[in-house]
Amino acid sequence: MGISHVVDAAAGRFHIDTGPKFYKDLSVDYYGVEAKDNPNFDLSIYFYPVAQYIKAALSSPRGNLLRGIFQRLETLLLPRFGLDAGKKNAYIAIKVDPDEDYCTPGAFELERLFWKGCPKYTHVNEVWPNLYIGDEKTALDRYSLGKAGFTHILNAAHGQRNVDTGPEYYDNMNVQYHGVEADDLPTFQLSQFFYSASKFIDNALQDERNKVLVHCVMGRSRSATLVLAYLMIYKNMTVVDAIKQVSTHRCILPNRGFLKQLRELDIELALQRRNTKNS
């Protein structure tokens, strides 16, 4: 049949569980959409990323007719999508600065960055010099924390219903504590803590003798999101570069809501850079 690209509109463990590994021995590019055949499921969020993927796949001479259809569709629709539309629709890529090659990816494209594999899960990992992401077990082990020389702890799951430590828990240690009371839910606005948490991390890392632990329960979603925000705000990384940096050292997976918030931060920071350049 000569198939070169596969779009799986029923991706996932409980559907057609193939994925890119299933086609690793073939010259096939895979794109998965984890959708339910349910009247209540909003499939429209995938319309544009899938259309862009198909359009790119049909760039060969074999796709002349369909390519023409997609070109006409793009001509009709894309002029309507400027910066404001890119902010409202989290699933389309957006270029903030026309002079730069970089585009802020759509939320689904950000998710795909985590499909490429990650290091084996361990309780704590250094993801940036003197900056570590860990889990609840790491945060509760005061002896090991002191032995490892941690001086600052950011708890992204602060509170009685989460990892209930607080500054009192580390009273007998030379540790500065910062708590963020956050739920690991897509609807939770973790972005309200991006700048305050990032400032805490950056202040700590001004002294190269300090070591910072950022943790939640598993060290995969809440804590990882705050570290990604720090790298974007203080190290001028794009959201893509930040994800690649941290994923190289630790297995992380922020929930979809947090990824959308990081995407919004990416757009905000790109606007700031563009305005600074043009001022």
LOBAMAR-645533 format. One record per residue: x, y, z negated of N, C-alpha, C in turn; residue in three letters. Coordinates in steps of 0.02 Angstrom, whole numbers, plus 50000, padded with zeros to 5 digits. Example, Ala and Ser with C-alpha at 12.3 -4.5 7.8 and 13.67 -1.06 7.14 Angstrom:
# residues 2
{{50660, 49716, 49610}, {50615, 49775, 49610}, {50660, 49835, 49610}, "ALA"}
{{50642, 49888, 49646}, {50684, 49947, 49643}, {50645, 50002, 49606}, "SER"}
//
This chain:
# residues 279
{{50041, 49939, 50000}, {50000, 50000, 50000}, {50043, 50063, 50000}, "MET"}
{{50104, 50059, 49977}, {50148, 50116, 49977}, {50130, 50170, 49927}, "GLY"}
{{50098, 50151, 49871}, {50078, 50200, 49821}, {50140, 50229, 49786}, "ILE"}
{{50145, 50294, 49784}, {50203, 50326, 49752}, {50185, 50362, 49688}, "SER"}
{{50121, 50379, 49678}, {50099, 50415, 49619}, {50034, 50383, 49592}, "HIS"}
{{50029, 50379, 49527}, {49969, 50351, 49495}, {49942, 50400, 49444}, "VAL"}
{{49878, 50417, 49451}, {49843, 50456, 49400}, {49796, 50408, 49364}, "VAL"}
{{49809, 50398, 49300}, {49767, 50353, 49259}, {49719, 50396, 49218}, "ASP"}
{{49656, 50397, 49237}, {49606, 50438, 49203}, {49576, 50402, 49143}, "ALA"}
{{49604, 50344, 49126}, {49581, 50307, 49067}, {49642, 50282, 49029}, "ALA"}
{{49691, 50326, 49019}, {49752, 50308, 48984}, {49739, 50297, 48910}, "ALA"}
{{49781, 50258, 48879}, {49776, 50248, 48807}, {49768, 50175, 48788}, "GLY"}
{{49782, 50161, 48725}, {49781, 50093, 48699}, {49714, 50058, 48708}, "ARG"}
{{49660, 50095, 48703}, {49594, 50065, 48705}, {49562, 50068, 48775}, "PHE"}
{{49601, 50088, 48824}, {49576, 50092, 48892}, {49622, 50052, 48938}, "HIS"}
{{49648, 50084, 48989}, {49694, 50051, 49035}, {49764, 50067, 49010}, "ILE"}
{{49791, 50025, 48969}, {49853, 50039, 48933}, {49914, 50021, 48975}, "ASP"}
{{49928, 50063, 49025}, {49987, 50052, 49068}, {50043, 50099, 49047}, "THR"}
{{50040, 50161, 49070}, {50093, 50208, 49053}, {50152, 50201, 49100}, "GLY"}
{{50200, 50248, 49095}, {50257, 50248, 49141}, {50300, 50184, 49136}, "PRO"}
{{50302, 50153, 49076}, {50343, 50093, 49068}, {50316, 50035, 49110}, "LYS"}
{{50250, 50033, 49120}, {50219, 49979, 49158}, {50244, 49979, 49230}, "PHE"}
{{50262, 50040, 49256}, {50282, 50047, 49325}, {50358, 50059, 49332}, "TYR"}
{{50396, 50043, 49279}, {50467, 50061, 49279}, {50506, 50026, 49335}, "LYS"}
{{50482, 49967, 49357}, {50518, 49930, 49410}, {50496, 49951, 49480}, "ASP"}
{{50449, 49998, 49484}, {50424, 50022, 49548}, {50442, 50096, 49557}, "LEU"}
{{50444, 50117, 49618}, {50457, 50187, 49632}, {50391, 50226, 49628}, "SER"}
{{50365, 50231, 49566}, {50300, 50260, 49554}, {50305, 50312, 49499}, "VAL"}
{{50275, 50370, 49511}, {50270, 50423, 49461}, {50202, 50419, 49427}, "ASP"}
{{50201, 50420, 49361}, {50139, 50408, 49323}, {50116, 50471, 49288}, "TYR"}
{{50050, 50482, 49289}, {50019, 50538, 49252}, {49957, 50510, 49217}, "TYR"}
{{49957, 50515, 49151}, {49902, 50486, 49112}, {49855, 50538, 49083}, "GLY"}
{{49791, 50524, 49086}, {49740, 50566, 49055}, {49700, 50522, 49008}, "VAL"}
{{49704, 50538, 48943}, {49670, 50497, 48893}, {49598, 50524, 48885}, "GLU"}
{{49553, 50499, 48927}, {49484, 50524, 48930}, {49434, 50468, 48916}, "ALA"}
{{49378, 50488, 48889}, {49323, 50441, 48876}, {49267, 50452, 48927}, "LYS"}
{{49237, 50397, 48949}, {49180, 50401, 48995}, {49117, 50412, 48953}, "ASP"}
{{49112, 50472, 48927}, {49060, 50490, 48879}, {49032, 50558, 48899}, "ASN"}
{{48966, 50566, 48901}, {48936, 50631, 48921}, {48959, 50689, 48878}, "PRO"}
{{48982, 50675, 48816}, {49003, 50728, 48771}, {49077, 50745, 48779}, "ASN"}
{{49113, 50706, 48819}, {49185, 50718, 48827}, {49197, 50773, 48878}, "PHE"}
{{49238, 50822, 48859}, {49252, 50879, 48903}, {49312, 50862, 48949}, "ASP"}
{{49297, 50833, 49006}, {49350, 50814, 49053}, {49378, 50875, 49090}, "LEU"}
{{49342, 50930, 49087}, {49362, 50989, 49125}, {49430, 51017, 49104}, "SER"}
{{49451, 51002, 49042}, {49515, 51027, 49019}, {49573, 50998, 49060}, "ILE"}
{{49560, 50943, 49094}, {49612, 50911, 49134}, {49608, 50928, 49209}, "TYR"}
{{49556, 50965, 49229}, {49546, 50978, 49300}, {49608, 51010, 49332}, "PHE"}
{{49633, 51064, 49303}, {49687, 51101, 49335}, {49754, 51066, 49330}, "TYR"}
{{49775, 51038, 49272}, {49839, 51003, 49272}, {49840, 50942, 49319}, "PRO"}
{{49783, 50906, 49324}, {49781, 50849, 49369}, {49782, 50872, 49442}, "VAL"}
{{49745, 50926, 49456}, {49745, 50953, 49524}, {49814, 50975, 49545}, "ALA"}
{{49851, 51007, 49498}, {49919, 51028, 49514}, {49965, 50968, 49526}, "GLN"}
{{49955, 50915, 49486}, {49996, 50855, 49495}, {49982, 50823, 49563}, "TYR"}
{{49918, 50816, 49580}, {49899, 50786, 49645}, {49925, 50828, 49703}, "ILE"}
{{49918, 50893, 49696}, {49941, 50938, 49749}, {50016, 50928, 49762}, "LYS"}
{{50055, 50923, 49707}, {50127, 50912, 49715}, {50141, 50844, 49746}, "ALA"}
{{50102, 50794, 49727}, {50112, 50726, 49755}, {50097, 50723, 49829}, "ALA"}
{{50050, 50765, 49851}, {50028, 50763, 49920}, {50070, 50808, 49965}, "LEU"}
{{50130, 50824, 49942}, {50174, 50868, 49982}, {50206, 50831, 50041}, "SER"}
{{50197, 50765, 50043}, {50225, 50727, 50099}, {50180, 50734, 50161}, "SER"}
{{50206, 50720, 50221}, {50165, 50725, 50282}, {50103, 50682, 50280}, "PRO"}
{{50103, 50628, 50241}, {50045, 50585, 50238}, {49985, 50620, 50208}, "ARG"}
{{49998, 50674, 50170}, {49943, 50707, 50135}, {49920, 50771, 50168}, "GLY"}
{{49927, 50778, 50234}, {49911, 50841, 50266}, {49840, 50864, 50254}, "ASN"}
{{49791, 50819, 50264}, {49721, 50839, 50258}, {49705, 50860, 50187}, "LEU"}
{{49720, 50816, 50140}, {49705, 50832, 50070}, {49746, 50891, 50045}, "LEU"}
{{49807, 50897, 50070}, {49848, 50954, 50050}, {49815, 51019, 50071}, "ARG"}
{{49786, 51019, 50130}, {49751, 51079, 50153}, {49692, 51096, 50109}, "GLY"}
{{49657, 51044, 50086}, {49600, 51056, 50040}, {49625, 51089, 49976}, "ILE"}
{{49679, 51062, 49949}, {49705, 51090, 49886}, {49732, 51160, 49896}, "PHE"}
{{49761, 51174, 49953}, {49785, 51241, 49967}, {49727, 51291, 49968}, "GLN"}
{{49671, 51270, 49999}, {49613, 51315, 50001}, {49583, 51324, 49931}, "ARG"}
{{49583, 51269, 49892}, {49559, 51273, 49823}, {49602, 51321, 49782}, "LEU"}
{{49667, 51315, 49791}, {49713, 51359, 49754}, {49703, 51431, 49775}, "GLU"}
{{49691, 51443, 49839}, {49680, 51511, 49863}, {49619, 51542, 49832}, "THR"}
{{49567, 51501, 49822}, {49505, 51526, 49793}, {49509, 51537, 49718}, "LEU"}
{{49546, 51493, 49683}, {49543, 51493, 49611}, {49600, 51528, 49576}, "LEU"}
{{49661, 51519, 49600}, {49718, 51543, 49562}, {49720, 51619, 49553}, "LEU"}
{{49698, 51660, 49601}, {49698, 51732, 49589}, {49657, 51752, 49528}, "PRO"}
{{49610, 51710, 49508}, {49569, 51727, 49450}, {49605, 51714, 49384}, "ARG"}
{{49660, 51678, 49387}, {49694, 51659, 49326}, {49757, 51700, 49316}, "PHE"}
{{49752, 51753, 49279}, {49809, 51794, 49260}, {49830, 51776, 49189}, "GLY"}
{{49862, 51824, 49156}, {49887, 51812, 49089}, {49830, 51799, 49040}, "LEU"}
{{49776, 51838, 49045}, {49721, 51828, 48999}, {49690, 51759, 49005}, "ASP"}
{{49683, 51737, 49067}, {49654, 51670, 49078}, {49699, 51616, 49050}, "ALA"}
{{49765, 51627, 49057}, {49813, 51578, 49032}, {49809, 51572, 48957}, "GLY"}
{{49793, 51627, 48924}, {49786, 51625, 48851}, {49722, 51589, 48831}, "LYS"}
{{49669, 51600, 48870}, {49605, 51569, 48853}, {49603, 51495, 48870}, "LYS"}
{{49634, 51477, 48925}, {49635, 51406, 48945}, {49704, 51377, 48928}, "ASN"}
{{49706, 51339, 48874}, {49770, 51313, 48849}, {49798, 51258, 48893}, "ALA"}
{{49761, 51237, 48945}, {49783, 51180, 48984}, {49811, 51198, 49052}, "TYR"}
{{49823, 51263, 49063}, {49856, 51283, 49125}, {49922, 51316, 49109}, "ILE"}
{{49970, 51306, 49153}, {50036, 51338, 49145}, {50030, 51412, 49161}, "ALA"}
{{50072, 51452, 49129}, {50069, 51524, 49138}, {50139, 51553, 49141}, "ILE"}
{{50151, 51596, 49190}, {50215, 51631, 49196}, {50205, 51702, 49171}, "LYS"}
{{50238, 51719, 49116}, {50231, 51785, 49086}, {50274, 51836, 49123}, "VAL"}
{{50336, 51817, 49138}, {50383, 51862, 49171}, {50394, 51839, 49243}, "ASP"}
{{50371, 51877, 49292}, {50379, 51856, 49362}, {50451, 51852, 49384}, "PRO"}
{{50496, 51883, 49347}, {50567, 51882, 49365}, {50604, 51820, 49338}, "ASP"}
{{50570, 51782, 49296}, {50600, 51722, 49267}, {50571, 51659, 49298}, "GLU"}
{{50610, 51606, 49299}, {50587, 51542, 49326}, {50541, 51506, 49277}, "ASP"}
{{50548, 51521, 49213}, {50512, 51484, 49161}, {50437, 51498, 49160}, "TYR"}
{{50398, 51445, 49152}, {50326, 51450, 49141}, {50310, 51416, 49075}, "CYS"}
{{50266, 51447, 49036}, {50241, 51414, 48976}, {50195, 51357, 48999}, "THR"}
{{50210, 51295, 48981}, {50169, 51239, 49005}, {50099, 51239, 48973}, "PRO"}
{{50054, 51203, 49004}, {49990, 51191, 48973}, {49998, 51142, 48915}, "GLY"}
{{49947, 51139, 48872}, {49952, 51098, 48812}, {49964, 51024, 48829}, "ALA"}
{{49931, 51000, 48881}, {49939, 50929, 48899}, {50010, 50915, 48922}, "PHE"}
{{50039, 50964, 48959}, {50108, 50955, 48981}, {50156, 50954, 48922}, "GLU"}
{{50140, 50992, 48870}, {50182, 50990, 48810}, {50178, 50921, 48777}, "LEU"}
{{50119, 50893, 48777}, {50111, 50825, 48748}, {50155, 50775, 48785}, "GLU"}
{{50159, 50783, 48850}, {50198, 50735, 48890}, {50272, 50735, 48871}, "ARG"}
{{50297, 50791, 48842}, {50367, 50793, 48821}, {50382, 50742, 48768}, "LEU"}
{{50331, 50721, 48730}, {50342, 50673, 48676}, {50336, 50601, 48700}, "PHE"}
{{50318, 50592, 48763}, {50310, 50524, 48790}, {50377, 50494, 48811}, "TRP"}
{{50429, 50533, 48811}, {50493, 50510, 48838}, {50534, 50472, 48787}, "LYS"}
{{50504, 50457, 48730}, {50541, 50420, 48680}, {50574, 50465, 48630}, "GLY"}
{{50591, 50438, 48572}, {50623, 50478, 48520}, {50664, 50431, 48476}, "CYS"}
{{50706, 50459, 48432}, {50746, 50416, 48388}, {50702, 50374, 48343}, "PRO"}
{{50730, 50320, 48318}, {50695, 50278, 48271}, {50676, 50318, 48208}, "LYS"}
{{50616, 50306, 48183}, {50593, 50344, 48125}, {50635, 50331, 48063}, "TYR"}
{{50658, 50384, 48031}, {50691, 50380, 47966}, {50661, 50433, 47922}, "THR"}
{{50675, 50431, 47857}, {50642, 50476, 47810}, {50663, 50549, 47819}, "HIS"}
{{50725, 50561, 47840}, {50748, 50630, 47847}, {50801, 50633, 47902}, "VAL"}
{{50800, 50689, 47940}, {50848, 50698, 47994}, {50869, 50772, 47998}, "ASN"}
{{50931, 50783, 48014}, {50956, 50851, 48028}, {50940, 50867, 48101}, "GLU"}
{{50901, 50919, 48112}, {50878, 50936, 48179}, {50911, 51000, 48206}, "VAL"}
{{50944, 51036, 48163}, {50981, 51097, 48178}, {51033, 51103, 48122}, "TRP"}
{{51090, 51134, 48134}, {51140, 51138, 48080}, {51111, 51161, 48013}, "PRO"}
{{51116, 51117, 47963}, {51093, 51129, 47894}, {51017, 51135, 47888}, "ASN"}
{{50981, 51115, 47940}, {50907, 51116, 47938}, {50882, 51044, 47950}, "LEU"}
{{50843, 51020, 47902}, {50820, 50950, 47902}, {50744, 50947, 47901}, "TYR"}
{{50717, 50896, 47933}, {50646, 50879, 47928}, {50641, 50812, 47892}, "ILE"}
{{50597, 50810, 47842}, {50589, 50748, 47804}, {50517, 50734, 47786}, "GLY"}
{{50507, 50680, 47749}, {50439, 50660, 47731}, {50428, 50667, 47655}, "ASP"}
{{50372, 50642, 47632}, {50354, 50647, 47561}, {50404, 50611, 47517}, "GLU"}
{{50425, 50552, 47539}, {50473, 50513, 47499}, {50537, 50553, 47487}, "LYS"}
{{50560, 50586, 47539}, {50621, 50627, 47532}, {50610, 50683, 47482}, "THR"}
{{50553, 50717, 47487}, {50539, 50775, 47444}, {50532, 50756, 47370}, "ALA"}
{{50509, 50695, 47356}, {50497, 50674, 47288}, {50560, 50645, 47253}, "LEU"}
{{50610, 50631, 47294}, {50671, 50600, 47266}, {50721, 50655, 47246}, "ASP"}
{{50713, 50681, 47185}, {50754, 50737, 47162}, {50828, 50718, 47157}, "ARG"}
{{50840, 50657, 47136}, {50910, 50636, 47130}, {50946, 50639, 47198}, "TYR"}
{{50914, 50611, 47249}, {50945, 50610, 47316}, {50950, 50680, 47345}, "SER"}
{{50900, 50722, 47332}, {50902, 50791, 47356}, {50962, 50828, 47326}, "LEU"}
{{50972, 50820, 47261}, {51028, 50853, 47228}, {51095, 50826, 47253}, "GLY"}
{{51098, 50760, 47262}, {51160, 50729, 47286}, {51177, 50753, 47357}, "LYS"}
{{51124, 50762, 47399}, {51135, 50784, 47468}, {51150, 50859, 47473}, "ALA"}
{{51137, 50896, 47418}, {51154, 50967, 47417}, {51101, 51013, 47446}, "GLY"}
{{51038, 50992, 47445}, {50985, 51037, 47470}, {50976, 51096, 47422}, "PHE"}
{{50971, 51155, 47451}, {50963, 51216, 47411}, {50895, 51249, 47422}, "THR"}
{{50861, 51232, 47476}, {50796, 51263, 47493}, {50748, 51209, 47517}, "HIS"}
{{50687, 51212, 47493}, {50635, 51164, 47513}, {50573, 51201, 47536}, "ILE"}
{{50551, 51185, 47596}, {50489, 51212, 47623}, {50440, 51154, 47628}, "LEU"}
{{50388, 51157, 47587}, {50337, 51105, 47585}, {50278, 51126, 47629}, "ASN"}
{{50271, 51095, 47687}, {50216, 51112, 47733}, {50152, 51074, 47716}, "ALA"}
{{50153, 51038, 47660}, {50093, 51003, 47637}, {50082, 51017, 47563}, "ALA"}
{{50092, 51081, 47545}, {50086, 51102, 47475}, {50013, 51096, 47452}, "HIS"}
{{50004, 51079, 47388}, {49937, 51076, 47359}, {49922, 51010, 47326}, "GLY"}
{{49870, 51010, 47284}, {49852, 50951, 47245}, {49833, 50892, 47288}, "GLN"}
{{49803, 50904, 47345}, {49780, 50849, 47387}, {49832, 50826, 47436}, "ARG"}
{{49891, 50856, 47435}, {49944, 50838, 47481}, {50006, 50816, 47443}, "ASN"}
{{50063, 50848, 47455}, {50125, 50832, 47419}, {50130, 50883, 47362}, "VAL"}
{{50105, 50864, 47304}, {50095, 50911, 47249}, {50159, 50918, 47208}, "ASP"}
{{50207, 50956, 47236}, {50269, 50968, 47200}, {50268, 51039, 47171}, "THR"}
{{50287, 51088, 47211}, {50289, 51157, 47186}, {50356, 51172, 47154}, "GLY"}
{{50369, 51236, 47139}, {50433, 51256, 47110}, {50448, 51223, 47043}, "PRO"}
{{50395, 51208, 47004}, {50405, 51176, 46938}, {50436, 51107, 46945}, "GLU"}
{{50420, 51072, 46999}, {50445, 51004, 47009}, {50521, 51004, 47014}, "TYR"}
{{50549, 51059, 47040}, {50621, 51064, 47049}, {50654, 51111, 46998}, "TYR"}
{{50622, 51118, 46939}, {50645, 51165, 46888}, {50718, 51156, 46868}, "ASP"}
{{50740, 51095, 46862}, {50807, 51082, 46838}, {50859, 51078, 46894}, "ASN"}
{{50839, 51101, 46953}, {50883, 51099, 47011}, {50894, 51170, 47036}, "MET"}
{{50950, 51180, 47069}, {50965, 51245, 47099}, {50933, 51247, 47168}, "ASN"}
{{50865, 51250, 47169}, {50827, 51245, 47231}, {50777, 51302, 47235}, "VAL"}
{{50772, 51334, 47294}, {50720, 51383, 47307}, {50664, 51348, 47345}, "GLN"}
{{50602, 51360, 47322}, {50544, 51324, 47349}, {50497, 51373, 47384}, "TYR"}
{{50470, 51350, 47441}, {50419, 51388, 47477}, {50363, 51340, 47497}, "HIS"}
{{50302, 51353, 47476}, {50247, 51308, 47491}, {50199, 51336, 47542}, "GLY"}
{{50178, 51293, 47587}, {50128, 51310, 47637}, {50071, 51259, 47630}, "VAL"}
{{50013, 51283, 47610}, {49956, 51238, 47599}, {49919, 51229, 47665}, "GLU"}
{{49936, 51176, 47700}, {49909, 51165, 47767}, {49881, 51095, 47774}, "ALA"}
{{49830, 51089, 47815}, {49801, 51024, 47832}, {49825, 51003, 47901}, "ASP"}
{{49837, 50939, 47910}, {49859, 50913, 47975}, {49797, 50900, 48018}, "ASP"}
{{49764, 50954, 48036}, {49704, 50950, 48077}, {49712, 50997, 48137}, "LEU"}
{{49689, 50977, 48196}, {49694, 51021, 48255}, {49660, 51088, 48246}, "PRO"}
{{49610, 51091, 48202}, {49573, 51153, 48191}, {49606, 51199, 48141}, "THR"}
{{49657, 51175, 48106}, {49690, 51216, 48055}, {49737, 51266, 48088}, "PHE"}
{{49733, 51329, 48068}, {49774, 51382, 48097}, {49842, 51386, 48060}, "GLN"}
{{49887, 51341, 48079}, {49953, 51342, 48050}, {49993, 51403, 48073}, "LEU"}
{{49972, 51433, 48127}, {50008, 51491, 48155}, {50011, 51550, 48106}, "SER"}
{{49965, 51553, 48059}, {49965, 51607, 48011}, {50028, 51605, 47966}, "GLN"}
{{50062, 51547, 47965}, {50122, 51539, 47924}, {50186, 51538, 47965}, "PHE"}
{{50181, 51545, 48031}, {50240, 51540, 48073}, {50295, 51589, 48053}, "PHE"}
{{50277, 51651, 48045}, {50329, 51702, 48033}, {50355, 51700, 47961}, "TYR"}
{{50311, 51689, 47912}, {50335, 51687, 47842}, {50378, 51625, 47830}, "SER"}
{{50358, 51568, 47858}, {50399, 51508, 47850}, {50466, 51515, 47886}, "ALA"}
{{50464, 51543, 47945}, {50525, 51552, 47984}, {50573, 51600, 47949}, "SER"}
{{50546, 51651, 47918}, {50588, 51699, 47881}, {50622, 51664, 47822}, "LYS"}
{{50585, 51621, 47787}, {50614, 51583, 47731}, {50672, 51541, 47755}, "PHE"}
{{50663, 51506, 47811}, {50716, 51463, 47838}, {50776, 51505, 47859}, "ILE"}
{{50762, 51560, 47894}, {50817, 51600, 47920}, {50857, 51633, 47864}, "ASP"}
{{50822, 51658, 47813}, {50857, 51687, 47756}, {50903, 51636, 47723}, "ASN"}
{{50878, 51575, 47717}, {50919, 51523, 47686}, {50980, 51507, 47727}, "ALA"}
{{50973, 51504, 47793}, {51028, 51484, 47836}, {51078, 51539, 47850}, "LEU"}
{{51066, 51598, 47820}, {51116, 51651, 47827}, {51180, 51632, 47790}, "GLN"}
{{51173, 51591, 47739}, {51230, 51565, 47702}, {51244, 51494, 47725}, "ASP"}
{{51300, 51483, 47756}, {51315, 51417, 47786}, {51323, 51362, 47733}, "GLU"}
{{51325, 51381, 47670}, {51329, 51330, 47617}, {51261, 51301, 47600}, "ARG"}
{{51208, 51334, 47622}, {51140, 51312, 47605}, {51116, 51256, 47652}, "ASN"}
{{51072, 51215, 47625}, {51040, 51162, 47664}, {50965, 51165, 47652}, "LYS"}
{{50927, 51164, 47707}, {50854, 51173, 47703}, {50819, 51108, 47723}, "VAL"}
{{50772, 51088, 47680}, {50728, 51032, 47696}, {50658, 51059, 47709}, "LEU"}
{{50631, 51044, 47767}, {50562, 51060, 47783}, {50525, 50993, 47786}, "VAL"}
{{50473, 50986, 47747}, {50439, 50921, 47744}, {50363, 50929, 47741}, "HIS"}
{{50328, 50875, 47756}, {50256, 50870, 47744}, {50245, 50800, 47716}, "CYS"}
{{50198, 50762, 47741}, {50189, 50694, 47717}, {50232, 50645, 47757}, "VAL"}
{{50226, 50648, 47823}, {50264, 50603, 47867}, {50324, 50637, 47899}, "MET"}
{{50325, 50704, 47898}, {50380, 50739, 47931}, {50375, 50736, 48007}, "GLY"}
{{50314, 50736, 48033}, {50305, 50730, 48105}, {50264, 50787, 48135}, "ARG"}
{{50216, 50814, 48097}, {50170, 50862, 48127}, {50176, 50932, 48096}, "SER"}
{{50155, 50940, 48034}, {50156, 51007, 48003}, {50227, 51034, 47996}, "ARG"}
{{50270, 50995, 47966}, {50339, 51018, 47955}, {50375, 51029, 48022}, "SER"}
{{50364, 50983, 48069}, {50396, 50990, 48135}, {50373, 51053, 48170}, "ALA"}
{{50308, 51068, 48164}, {50281, 51128, 48197}, {50314, 51191, 48170}, "THR"}
{{50323, 51194, 48104}, {50354, 51254, 48074}, {50428, 51260, 48094}, "LEU"}
{{50462, 51204, 48101}, {50532, 51207, 48124}, {50535, 51229, 48197}, "VAL"}
{{50490, 51204, 48238}, {50488, 51225, 48308}, {50475, 51300, 48312}, "LEU"}
{{50429, 51326, 48271}, {50415, 51398, 48271}, {50477, 51437, 48250}, "ALA"}
{{50514, 51412, 48201}, {50576, 51446, 48180}, {50626, 51451, 48238}, "TYR"}
{{50636, 51396, 48273}, {50684, 51397, 48329}, {50662, 51444, 48384}, "LEU"}
{{50597, 51450, 48393}, {50571, 51495, 48445}, {50578, 51569, 48423}, "MET"}
{{50564, 51583, 48360}, {50564, 51652, 48336}, {50634, 51679, 48324}, "ILE"}
{{50676, 51638, 48292}, {50742, 51662, 48272}, {50800, 51639, 48316}, "TYR"}
{{50789, 51587, 48356}, {50842, 51563, 48399}, {50826, 51574, 48473}, "LYS"}
{{50772, 51612, 48485}, {50753, 51631, 48554}, {50744, 51571, 48600}, "ASN"}
{{50721, 51515, 48573}, {50707, 51457, 48615}, {50636, 51461, 48643}, "MET"}
{{50626, 51433, 48702}, {50559, 51423, 48726}, {50529, 51363, 48688}, "THR"}
{{50464, 51355, 48693}, {50433, 51298, 48659}, {50459, 51232, 48688}, "VAL"}
{{50475, 51231, 48752}, {50502, 51171, 48784}, {50571, 51155, 48756}, "VAL"}
{{50614, 51206, 48753}, {50682, 51196, 48727}, {50682, 51175, 48654}, "ASP"}
{{50636, 51205, 48615}, {50632, 51188, 48544}, {50610, 51116, 48534}, "ALA"}
{{50561, 51094, 48573}, {50538, 51024, 48568}, {50594, 50976, 48587}, "ILE"}
{{50630, 50992, 48641}, {50685, 50949, 48662}, {50739, 50946, 48609}, "LYS"}
{{50754, 51003, 48578}, {50806, 51005, 48526}, {50788, 50961, 48467}, "GLN"}
{{50728, 50968, 48441}, {50708, 50931, 48381}, {50696, 50857, 48398}, "VAL"}
{{50665, 50843, 48455}, {50650, 50774, 48473}, {50712, 50732, 48485}, "SER"}
{{50767, 50765, 48500}, {50830, 50729, 48509}, {50853, 50697, 48444}, "THR"}
{{50833, 50729, 48388}, {50858, 50707, 48323}, {50805, 50674, 48278}, "HIS"}
{{50741, 50685, 48293}, {50689, 50657, 48250}, {50627, 50641, 48290}, "ARG"}
{{50592, 50590, 48268}, {50529, 50571, 48299}, {50473, 50616, 48272}, "CYS"}
{{50450, 50662, 48313}, {50398, 50709, 48291}, {50338, 50706, 48339}, "ILE"}
{{50281, 50727, 48314}, {50221, 50729, 48356}, {50170, 50777, 48325}, "LEU"}
{{50177, 50843, 48337}, {50127, 50890, 48312}, {50059, 50875, 48343}, "PRO"}
{{50005, 50886, 48305}, {49939, 50873, 48333}, {49923, 50924, 48388}, "ASN"}
{{49871, 50910, 48426}, {49855, 50951, 48485}, {49841, 51024, 48467}, "ARG"}
{{49808, 51035, 48411}, {49794, 51103, 48390}, {49857, 51142, 48377}, "GLY"}
{{49906, 51110, 48344}, {49969, 51143, 48329}, {50008, 51157, 48393}, "PHE"}
{{50005, 51111, 48441}, {50039, 51122, 48505}, {50010, 51183, 48541}, "LEU"}
{{49944, 51190, 48538}, {49912, 51248, 48570}, {49936, 51312, 48536}, "LYS"}
{{49943, 51310, 48470}, {49966, 51370, 48434}, {50039, 51386, 48450}, "GLN"}
{{50080, 51335, 48458}, {50149, 51346, 48480}, {50152, 51374, 48550}, "LEU"}
{{50106, 51352, 48592}, {50102, 51378, 48660}, {50085, 51453, 48659}, "ARG"}
{{50038, 51471, 48616}, {50019, 51542, 48609}, {50078, 51583, 48583}, "GLU"}
{{50117, 51554, 48537}, {50177, 51588, 48513}, {50227, 51596, 48569}, "LEU"}
{{50234, 51546, 48610}, {50280, 51549, 48667}, {50262, 51607, 48714}, "ASP"}
{{50198, 51615, 48727}, {50174, 51670, 48770}, {50188, 51737, 48736}, "ILE"}
{{50173, 51741, 48672}, {50183, 51803, 48634}, {50257, 51824, 48635}, "GLU"}
{{50302, 51777, 48623}, {50373, 51792, 48622}, {50399, 51809, 48692}, "LEU"}
{{50373, 51775, 48743}, {50392, 51791, 48812}, {50370, 51862, 48830}, "ALA"}
{{50312, 51883, 48808}, {50288, 51952, 48818}, {50334, 52001, 48785}, "LEU"}
{{50355, 51985, 48724}, {50401, 52030, 48688}, {50467, 52038, 48725}, "GLN"}
{{50493, 51982, 48750}, {50556, 51985, 48787}, {50548, 52025, 48851}, "ARG"}
{{50492, 52014, 48885}, {50480, 52051, 48947}, {50474, 52126, 48933}, "ARG"}
{{50438, 52144, 48882}, {50428, 52215, 48866}, {50494, 52248, 48844}, "ASN"}
{{50535, 52210, 48807}, {50600, 52237, 48786}, {50645, 52248, 48846}, "THR"}
{{50643, 52201, 48893}, {50684, 52207, 48953}, {50664, 52266, 48996}, "LYS"}
{{50598, 52279, 48998}, {50572, 52333, 49042}, {50569, 52401, 49008}, "ASN"}
{{50584, 52403, 48944}, {50579, 52468, 48909}, {50640, 52512, 48920}, "SER"}
//
